[in-house]
Amino acid sequence: MGNRSLLPSEKVKREGKKPSEKSAGWSLLGFASFGILACAVAYSIINYSNLSSGEGWGMVQMAGFVALGLAGLFLDFFIQSLTKSRQVANWLGLVLSFLFAWWLISVVFR
């Protein structure tokens, strides 16, 4: 149909190249943080009566775990926005995940 210029996505399809844009995805820190969030919310829903009994300090503790999960997700987003390499982001996420887990275990099982 004449001399039509191709859109960038059509050039990628035609030339067989991958898009140059960095695809946003999950890193190891994101998975670990989401796991902490999911477990804290599920445990809070299942054991609400036990956590809210007394003065309700169990719910405060679960709110702290949710805050820890949200902080991990924020750090994951921050690391991915700063680094260009997916491998570097995953290694940093792995180290931070181990530090979070070590800190969490040392605080809970003291």
Secondary structure as UniProt FT lines:
FT   HELIX           8..15
FT   HELIX           28..46
FT   HELIX           48..52
FT   TURN            54..55
FT   HELIX           57..82
FT   HELIX           86..108
//
